Amino acid sequence: MSIADVLLVTVTSVESKAVLNVFEQTIGHKAPQESIGDRAYFNLGTVNGARVFMTMQPGMGSGGVGGSLPSVTKGIEALSPQAVIMVGIAFGVNEDKQKIGDVLVSKQLQLYDLQRVGTQENEKSLHITLRGDKPPASSWLVNHFETAALSWNDAKVRFGVVLTGDKLVDNLDYRNQLISLEQEAVGGEMEGAGLYVACHDKKVDWILIKAICDWGDGMKGVDKAPRQEIAAKNAAEFVLHGLLQFTAIDWEKRRGQQPSPTPNTQSSSSDLRRSMNDRRRESLQEEIEVIQRQLESTLSDEQKLKLERRLKQKLAEYEELEQLG
């Protein structure tokens, strides 16, 4: 029997708190906790017709008893979801073109732990070849979140290849080596391989959505807490935005059973969108006030021009939200 349509999986406490807070603030109630088997799950309610649950895996990485492979497998067996979304934080690969808080969405994963380490032909230099899988995320989920990104006015969303492996990457040389092996990568993280394998074995759709909290360059400890909080919040908000923006999906047909309403957690998609718009409006008001104060200070012509452009953009966004009501 299917209990959930969408299962969100988090790893760290900052990721889990971000998801719970975003859903609580938008839907208006705390998510009740349910114990199924030997794991705890949070019932996040029904969003746009989809019954959404969240679980926090007990360990980092894909392998081991607390990794994503057994955690996602148990979640699928307990809840029988139609889709699993890994939500959280990741490292970025280009400080010049990316920003802390940018949201990364996997079109594909590149598993990098499985490698051939040899010698370059006719040379004595080390040569590494990736031999891990490069699986695509479920196409309908990629399509839905690409569509949702069109109406998303917050952090930049980047779709592409996400590196995944059990190593905690915090060394610039090693990070750059990984990028040289997969030049299309938009970022990297540690749990995607287990997500892919578990969902592949159970024939469940999946996608990974995480936001950049550092650069994997040996400087993870710098502003670690606020960066992780920003990234986790952005990822959680984009996931909720995507769920709200889903086109009409016949979840009953997907789950192959009769409707099982949950009146205590049911919220209309219009109410949820209105709540998200209210929160976004408040955030924009704060940003506009900050920019206006900055413009009152002594600035160079270039700095003033940039702030004026930013203020114009934020005012336009605010006006658009006002028209939506």
Secondary structure, DSSP 8 states (H G I E B T S, - for coil): ----SEEEEE-SHHHHHHHHHHHHHHHSS---EEEETTEEEEEEEEETTEEEEEEE-SSSSSSSTTSHHHHHHHHHHHH--SEEEEEEEEEES-TTT--TT-EEEEEEEEE-SSEEEEE-TTS-SEEEEE-S---B--HHHHHHHHHHHTT--SS-EEEEEEEE-SS----HHHHHHHHHH-TTEEEEESSHHHHHHHHHHHT-EEEEEEEEEE-SSS-TTTTHHHHHHHHHHHHHHHHHHHHHH-----HHHHHTS-----TTTEE-HHHHHHHHHHHHHHHHHHHHHHHHHHHTS---HHHHHHHHHHHHHHHHHHHHHHHH-
